Amino acid sequence: MSHPSFTLPKITALLRQAVPRLLEGVVAPLAVFYAAFAVLGLNGALIAVMTWVYGGVLWRLVLRRPVPGTMVLAAIAITARAALGWWTGSAVVYFLQPELGTICISVAFLASVRLNRPLVQRLTLDYIHLPSAVLRHARVRRFFARITLLWAFVLLMNSAVSIWLLLHQSIGTYLLVRTSVVAAISGAAVAVSIYAFRRVLRRLHTDPAVPAPAAG
């Protein structure tokens, strides 16, 4: 059986697809919150970031465009954080919430591998189109399972470091050091993920197409 016909995308093409959505769904909400927090305080920042996230979701729904998985996760996380933030009025509690949420997401990543529906595959398809023949290939399925496990442990590591900093350092130090540490850990994981993704796609051109076993 011949392997799936698929042209390996260039890294620049992948970045053109992924970067705008990452900025919209991940980076922009953080920037909106921190900017509003500095000017308006905690409550103003909560209102600003919720307006940004839900406004983006509503705009896509009105235009009948797909809502990226990262944006859905951001909306869920922001809702929970805002509720507890308003209730406690504590910046520490507000910053602690996303770390607890990240731990929950990492558990969801682990569970998705056990269920044979790795979440990294779902999130990747938000940014990059892959033919169904490629997604059915056994090597590709194994890749997404392993990368989902990698990101589950990366998220756990980021949360552990962030919680320690939050409980032992000032808010200013927490924001500065956490941003640097999380960026370094996540950046390394991104580099590994991209390298492994390109490697597995290259090998599809030499391997026979072996469909993954059906889930269930």
C-alpha positions in Angstrom: 0.0 0.0 0.0 1.4 3.4 -0.9 1.9 6.1 1.6 -0.4 9.1 1.7 0.4 11.8 -0.9 1.2 14.9 1.1 3.6 17.8 0.4 5.6 18.7 3.5 4.8 22.3 4.5 7.6 24.8 4.9 8.2 26.1 8.4 7.4 29.6 7.2 4.0 28.4 5.9 3.3 26.7 9.3 4.2 29.9 11.2 2.0 32.0 8.9 -0.9 29.8 9.8 -0.2 29.3 13.5 1.2 32.7 14.8 -1.9 34.9 14.2 -4.1 32.4 16.0 -1.7 32.0 18.9 -1.4 35.8 19.2 -5.2 36.1 19.2 -6.0 33.2 21.5 -3.0 33.1 23.9 -0.7 36.1 23.8 -3.3 38.9 23.4 -5.5 37.9 26.4 -2.4 38.0 28.6 -1.3 41.3 27.2 -4.8 42.8 27.7 -5.0 41.6 31.3 -1.5 42.9 32.3 -2.1 46.3 30.6 -5.5 46.7 32.2 -4.2 45.5 35.6 -1.5 48.2 35.6 -4.0 51.0 34.7 -7.4 49.8 36.1 -6.6 47.3 38.9 -7.8 43.8 39.3 -11.5 44.3 38.5 -10.8 46.4 35.5 -8.4 43.8 34.2 -11.0 41.0 34.6 -13.6 43.0 32.7 -11.1 43.9 29.9 -9.8 40.3 29.4 -13.3 38.8 29.4 -14.4 41.3 26.9 -11.5 40.5 24.7 -11.9 36.7 24.8 -15.7 36.5 24.5 -15.8 39.3 22.0 -13.4 37.2 19.8 -15.6 34.1 20.2 -18.8 36.1 19.4 -17.1 37.7 16.4 -16.2 34.4 14.9 -19.6 32.9 15.5 -21.3 35.9 13.8 -19.0 35.5 10.8 -19.5 31.7 10.9 -15.8 31.1 11.3 -14.4 28.2 13.3 -13.4 29.0 16.9 -9.9 27.8 17.6 -9.5 25.3 20.5 -7.0 27.6 22.2 -9.7 30.3 22.3 -12.2 28.0 23.8 -9.8 26.9 26.5 -9.0 30.6 27.1 -12.7 31.5 27.5 -13.2 28.6 30.0 -10.2 29.5 32.0 -11.0 33.2 32.1 -14.5 32.6 33.2 -13.4 30.5 36.2 -10.6 32.9 37.1 -12.8 36.0 36.9 -15.5 34.4 39.1 -13.0 33.6 41.9 -11.1 36.9 41.3 -14.2 39.0 42.0 -15.2 36.8 44.9 -11.9 37.0 46.7 -10.6 40.3 45.5 -7.1 38.8 45.7 -4.4 39.1 43.0 -2.6 36.0 44.4 -5.8 34.0 44.1 -6.3 35.3 40.6 -2.8 34.3 39.5 -3.0 31.0 41.3 -6.2 30.0 39.4 -4.6 29.6 35.9 -1.9 27.4 37.4 -4.6 25.1 38.8 -6.4 25.3 35.5 -3.2 24.4 33.7 -2.9 21.3 35.9 -6.4 20.3 35.0 -5.6 20.8 31.3 -2.5 18.7 31.6 -4.7 15.9 33.2 -7.1 16.3 30.2 -4.1 15.9 27.9 -3.1 12.6 29.7 -6.7 11.4 29.6 -7.0 12.2 25.9 -4.1 9.9 25.2 -5.7 7.1 27.2 -8.9 7.6 25.1 -6.9 7.5 21.9 -7.9 11.1 21.0 -4.8 13.2 21.7 -5.7 16.8 22.3 -2.6 18.1 20.6 -4.0 16.7 17.3 -7.2 18.7 17.9 -5.3 21.9 18.6 -2.9 21.4 15.7 -5.8 21.2 13.3 -6.9 24.6 14.5 -3.7 26.0 12.8 -2.6 23.6 10.1 -4.7 21.6 7.6 -3.7 18.0 7.3 -5.3 15.5 4.9 -7.4 12.8 6.5 -5.1 10.1 5.0 -2.2 11.6 6.9 -4.1 11.7 10.1 -5.1 8.0 9.8 -1.5 6.9 9.4 -0.2 4.9 12.4 3.0 6.8 12.7 1.1 10.2 12.8 -1.2 8.9 15.5 1.7 7.7 17.6 3.4 11.1 17.1 0.4 13.0 18.4 0.0 10.7 21.3 3.7 11.2 22.3 3.6 15.0 21.8 0.4 15.2 23.9 2.2 13.4 26.7 5.2 15.8 26.3 2.9 18.8 26.6 1.1 17.3 29.6 4.4 17.2 31.5 5.5 20.6 30.2 2.3 22.1 31.6 2.7 20.4 34.9 6.3 21.7 35.1 5.3 25.2 34.2 2.6 25.2 36.9 4.9 23.8 39.6 7.4 26.5 39.0 4.8 29.2 38.8 3.0 28.2 42.0 6.3 28.1 43.9 7.2 31.6 42.7 3.7 33.0 43.5 3.8 31.7 47.0 7.4 32.7 47.8 8.0 35.9 45.8 6.3 39.3 45.3 3.8 39.7 42.5 6.3 41.8 40.5 9.0 39.1 40.8 6.5 36.4 40.0 5.4 38.1 36.8 9.0 38.7 35.6 10.6 35.4 36.5 7.6 33.3 35.6 7.3 34.8 32.2 11.0 34.1 31.5 11.0 30.5 32.9 7.7 29.5 31.3 8.9 31.0 27.9 12.1 29.0 28.1 10.4 25.7 29.0 7.6 26.2 26.5 10.0 27.4 23.8 12.1 24.3 24.1 9.0 22.1 23.9 7.8 24.0 20.8 11.2 23.4 19.1 11.0 19.7 19.9 7.4 19.5 18.7 8.2 21.2 15.4 11.3 19.1 14.8 9.4 15.9 15.6 6.4 16.9 13.4 8.5 17.6 10.4 10.5 14.4 10.9 7.4 12.2 11.0 6.0 13.9 7.9 9.2 13.3 6.0 9.1 9.6 7.0 5.6 9.3 5.5 7.2 9.7 2.1 9.3 6.5 2.7 7.0 4.4 4.9 4.1 2.4 3.6 0.7 3.7 4.8 -0.3 1.7 7.8 -3.6 3.0 9.1 -4.0 3.3 12.8 -6.3 0.8 14.5 -9.8 2.0 15.1 -10.5 3.6 18.4 -12.7 1.7 20.8 
